[in-house]
């Protein structure tokens, strides 16, 4: 068992000791009720659940409106820990309260740092810090807010993979790699923080060996590991196999997998259309450190289920809450 998994297991025990806690109008008789919150896998998880997340708020609202069946389904999302994605100039306004609340429950808060300059190649999630200095300041505020409390940070989804596939123009590669190195070092100054540098997904950079040197140049050797499948839909089996191969090429580096929406795997058809709000998807493996693979530290919900990938297939802007899509993910869930 890895040191990370052992520490999470101890944390989960402490949390328990502390007592931590369909389409609209669906026929209630056809709804599979989620298990009670205290009996769920989240009750045993070392990770913190945000009680004010969008799924929890939507579930409460629908219950008040008499949509009890739909509210129950959304509890499949609300009761599980999912990463927070701080936005804007002051990430500390999100990070600080979250790590404080998690510390009270002796749990680990999950975050995504997603603000690299020239982010997402001008696509649905375009934006990021105005320049390198602005990014350094942003990461500094993020790290300061973490303090000494326990946190797991997934660092800059897509940033390295967009170097590899050429989407990010070559003149930005050196700066991006330098900023990722600096971000890892700054975040790792916080004694309770673990950092996983993002490495895309197996349907994107199909030959994982192409990622090895870019990840090294970006500082993965000083991170706790790398993340895979963020905001994507590749299956656990395929992603784990890919991660083990990449781990081997990175001298045994550990990794985590986003399982938030991969319960039905990826949508078939044109790959370019399969990543943005695909229909018929389902919640995947609930967050856990019990992975059955020594190099795989955790299955996590990194993408918050129910938040849009962008204005495609009738969805709102990227990152906006979309209750109908969330309901579909929950209805299709197998666990």
Buried (B, 14 or more C-beta within 10 A) or exposed (E): EBEBBEBBBEBBEBBBEEEBBBEEEBEEEEBEEBBEEEEBBBBBBBBBBBEEBBBBBBBBEBBEEEBBBBBBBBBBBBBBBBBBBBEEEBBBBBBBBBBEBBBEBBBBBBBBBBBBBBBBBEEBBEBBBEEBEBBBEBBBBBBBBBBEBBBBBBBBBBBBBBBBBEBBEEEBBEBBBBBBBBBBBBBBEBEBBBBBBBBBBBBBBEEBEBBBEBBBBBBBBEBBBBBBBBBBBBBBEBBBBBBBBBBEBBEEBBBBBBBBBBBBBBBEEEEEEBBBBBEEBBBBBBBBBEBEBEBBBBBBBBBBBBBBBBBBBEBBEBBEBBBEBBBBBBBBBEE
